Amino acid sequence: MFRTLLIVTLLSFDAFALWRGLHPHVSDTYRDYYITHTIDLPTFLAREKADLAKNPAVPTSH
């Protein structure tokens, strides 16, 4: 019984990891540069800079 539960748990974890690997939750810029390689480095940096200007990831402390 314990062995079956352990196998089901590990297979569930592996299935979840596979699903997340096949369907990553990343920005379009990240996907274009790192995953599909459809943009070059200057384009990547320009898009990241524009995205950061629109939505800063780290709030400023003033």
C-alpha positions in Angstrom: 0.0 0.0 0.0 2.8 2.4 1.0 4.7 1.6 -2.2 1.7 2.3 -4.4 1.0 5.6 -2.7 4.7 6.6 -3.1 4.7 5.6 -6.8 1.5 7.6 -7.5 2.8 10.6 -5.6 6.1 10.6 -7.6 4.4 10.1 -10.9 2.0 12.9 -10.1 5.0 15.2 -9.3 6.7 14.2 -12.5 3.5 14.8 -14.5 3.1 18.3 -13.0 6.8 19.1 -13.7 6.4 17.9 -17.3 3.2 20.1 -17.7 5.0 23.2 -16.3 8.0 22.5 -18.6 5.8 22.3 -21.7 3.7 25.3 -20.7 6.0 27.9 -19.0 4.4 31.0 -17.6 6.8 33.7 -19.0 6.6 37.0 -20.8 6.5 37.3 -24.5 9.9 38.9 -24.6 11.5 36.1 -22.6 9.8 33.5 -24.8 11.0 35.2 -28.0 14.6 35.5 -26.9 15.3 32.4 -24.8 12.8 29.8 -26.0 12.1 30.5 -29.6 15.2 32.6 -30.4 13.2 34.9 -32.7 14.7 38.2 -31.5 18.3 39.4 -31.1 19.9 40.8 -27.9 19.4 44.6 -28.7 15.7 43.9 -29.4 15.4 41.9 -26.2 17.0 44.6 -24.1 14.9 47.3 -25.7 11.7 45.4 -25.0 12.7 44.6 -21.4 13.5 48.2 -20.8 10.1 49.3 -22.2 8.3 46.6 -20.1 10.1 47.7 -17.0 9.2 51.4 -17.6 5.5 50.4 -17.9 5.5 48.1 -15.0 8.4 48.4 -12.5 9.2 45.1 -10.8 10.8 46.6 -7.8 9.0 49.6 -6.2 11.1 52.6 -5.5 11.5 53.7 -1.8 11.3 57.4 -1.6 
